[in-house]
């Protein structure tokens, strides 16, 4: 399993859950209710003969550490594995440390505490039931509080707000592209062994959050190194998708700064690009694939791109139309609508783009990428 973990966000969420748990527990204890004092227990275990603020501080430090460690485990192994809303994912995960706390950790902590051996601390019995069920119930309630807080805070480990674009490596003004003097002569019908950079950029939450995979994998910072690795692998052909949402930030306006840098380096290194012009997402100004302006806007972008980089021969105009629309129809990204009419509208937009005149040039070779859900035998 490969996933991106936002460690800082996970640690913060785990510690915040620990703070909320301690706040609730302390209020309950001060109010005279029977509630398991996890911070007091940890403080007494670490420094059994220290009391007051010092013991609380030690216990709280340990409590925060444990909360953070479990949160990282949650982020790496558990997050998004269940089809539940974030808070309920956190609650489901909290069952794991809850059971461990009741069955293993609390009895073990008591055995480790020297005050129990001297009789200064009474044993709680099997599963802490000697004082009634309030002990285990309060432990369970505390873990549910921690889990709900964790789930609510650890969301969207990948991406950024749509109105806050990532910082690209170069802020220099775009340079003029060199004339097309070294176009690759590989026949369009020949077999090419290629690799690619994952460049998806769909949105969530009605366009307010963008899942930019080039940003997530660090490509905007390390793109030169990525191109070097392509050549070190002995591969010449690279499927590459310049970020449409950053290159076409407004109607009729194009920012060629980053694509110019990358394309220039590709030519210098002898990397032959298969340019992927639309990969699961649109610029903010177009909003989503239900917008009737989409085909024309993307056709204009394709035409401007082809004119600027006239040495590029291979293109993927639109990446996996079917995947893009099925993910949307499942409510996972972009419009996040589930009706059939929206599916038909979005898919027809792709089909119109695919037939645009920008691809009628005889020197262009079109590379189709499509997920197939149904295969029919021809014989």
Residue pairs with C-beta under 8 A, 6 or more apart in sequence:
1 77
3 76
3 79
3 80
4 157
4 158
4 216
4 217
5 72
5 75
5 76
5 157
6 75
6 154
6 157
6 158
7 72
7 75
9 75
9 153
9 154
9 157
10 68
10 71
10 72
10 74
10 75
10 154
10 157
11 68
11 71
11 72
12 153
13 71
13 149
13 150
13 153
13 154
14 67
14 68
14 69
14 70
14 71
14 72
14 74
14 150
15 64
15 67
15 68
15 71
16 149
16 150
16 153
17 67
17 71
17 90
17 145
17 146
17 147
17 148
17 149
17 150
17 153
18 63
18 64
18 66
18 67
18 68
18 146
19 64
20 145
20 146
20 149
21 38
21 63
21 67
21 142
21 143
21 145
21 146
21 149
22 38
22 39
22 60
22 63
24 142
24 145
25 35
25 36
25 37
25 38
25 39
25 138
25 142
28 35
28 138
29 35
29 37
34 131
34 132
34 134
34 135
34 138
35 134
35 138
35 141
35 142
36 106
36 128
36 135
36 138
36 139
36 142
38 59
38 63
38 139
38 142
39 56
39 59
39 60
39 63
40 55
40 56
40 59
41 59
41 106
41 109
42 58
42 59
42 62
42 63
42 66
42 109
43 50
43 55
43 56
43 57
43 58
43 59
43 60
43 62
44 55
44 59
44 113
44 115
44 121
45 109
45 112
45 113
46 58
46 59
46 62
47 54
47 55
47 58
48 113
48 114
48 115
50 58
67 146
70 97
71 150
71 154
74 90
74 93
74 150
74 154
75 154
75 157
78 89
78 93
79 89
79 154
79 157
80 89
82 88
82 89
82 92
84 92
85 151
86 151
86 152
86 154
86 155
87 148
87 151
87 152
88 151
89 151
90 147
90 148
90 149
90 150
90 151
90 152
90 154
91 144
91 147
91 148
91 151
92 147
93 147
93 150
93 151
94 143
94 144
94 146
94 147
94 148
94 150
95 143
95 147
97 143
97 146
98 139
98 140
98 143
98 144
101 139
101 143
102 127
102 128
102 136
102 139
102 140
103 127
106 124
106 127
106 128
106 139
107 124
107 126
107 127
107 128
110 116
110 121
110 123
110 124
113 121
115 121
116 123
122 130
123 130
124 130
124 131
124 135
125 131
127 136
128 135
128 136
128 139
129 135
129 136
156 204
156 209
158 211
158 213
158 216
159 204
159 209
159 210
159 211
159 212
159 215
159 216
160 166
160 209
160 210
160 212
160 215
161 208
161 209
161 210
162 203
162 207
162 208
162 209
162 210
162 284
163 284
165 245
165 246
166 212
166 215
166 220
167 220
168 220
168 246
168 257
168 258
169 220
169 221
169 223
169 224
169 258
169 261
170 257
170 258
170 261
171 257
172 257
172 261
173 257
174 255
174 256
174 257
174 260
175 260
175 264
177 260
177 263
177 264
177 308
177 309
177 310
177 311
178 264
178 267
180 310
180 311
182 267
182 311
183 311
183 313
184 236
184 272
184 313
186 192
186 272
188 313
188 314
188 365
192 237
193 235
193 237
194 235
194 237
194 238
194 239
194 274
195 230
195 233
195 235
195 237
195 238
195 239
196 238
196 239
196 240
196 274
196 276
197 214
197 217
197 219
197 226
197 238
197 239
197 240
197 241
198 213
198 214
198 217
199 213
199 214
199 219
199 240
199 241
199 242
199 243
199 276
199 279
200 211
200 212
200 213
200 279
200 280
200 281
201 210
201 211
201 212
201 213
201 214
201 243
201 244
201 245
201 279
201 280
201 281
202 210
202 211
202 280
202 281
202 324
202 327
202 333
202 334
203 209
203 210
203 211
203 281
203 288
203 333
203 334
204 210
204 211
204 333
204 336
206 336
207 284
207 287
207 288
210 245
210 281
211 333
212 243
212 245
214 220
214 243
219 226
220 258
223 261
223 262
223 265
224 265
227 238
227 262
227 265
227 266
227 269
227 271
228 269
230 238
230 271
231 269
231 270
231 271
236 270
236 271
236 272
237 271
237 272
237 273
237 274
237 314
238 266
238 271
238 272
238 273
238 274
239 273
239 274
239 276
239 316
239 367
240 262
240 266
240 273
240 274
240 275
240 276
241 275
241 276
241 277
241 279
241 316
241 319
242 258
242 259
242 262
242 275
242 277
242 305
243 258
244 277
244 278
244 279
244 281
244 282
244 283
244 301
245 281
245 282
245 283
245 284
246 255
246 258
247 254
247 255
247 256
247 258
247 259
247 301
248 254
248 255
248 283
248 297
248 301
249 255
249 283
249 284
249 285
250 283
250 285
251 285
251 297
252 300
254 301
254 304
256 308
259 305
259 309
263 273
263 309
263 312
265 271
266 272
266 273
267 311
272 313
272 314
273 312
273 314
274 314
274 315
274 316
274 367
275 305
275 309
275 312
275 314
275 315
275 316
276 315
276 316
276 319
277 298
277 301
277 302
277 305
277 315
277 316
277 317
277 318
278 298
278 317
278 318
278 319
278 353
279 319
280 319
280 320
280 323
280 324
280 327
280 333
280 334
281 334
282 288
282 289
282 291
282 294
282 334
286 293
286 294
286 297
288 334
288 335
288 346
289 324
289 325
289 328
289 334
289 335
289 345
289 346
289 349
289 350
290 335
290 337
290 342
290 345
290 346
290 349
292 349
294 349
294 353
295 349
295 352
295 353
295 356
298 318
298 353
298 356
299 353
299 356
299 357
299 358
302 315
302 317
302 353
302 356
302 358
302 359
303 356
303 358
306 312
306 315
306 358
306 361
306 364
313 363
313 364
313 365
314 364
314 365
314 367
315 359
315 364
315 365
315 366
315 367
316 366
316 367
316 368
316 369
317 353
317 354
317 356
317 359
317 366
318 350
318 353
318 354
319 369
320 369
320 370
320 371
321 347
321 350
321 351
321 354
321 370
322 347
322 370
322 371
322 372
322 373
323 371
324 334
324 346
324 350
325 343
325 346
325 347
325 350
326 343
326 373
327 333
327 334
328 334
328 335
328 336
328 337
328 342
328 343
328 346
329 337
329 338
329 342
329 343
330 338
331 337
331 338
335 342
335 346
359 366
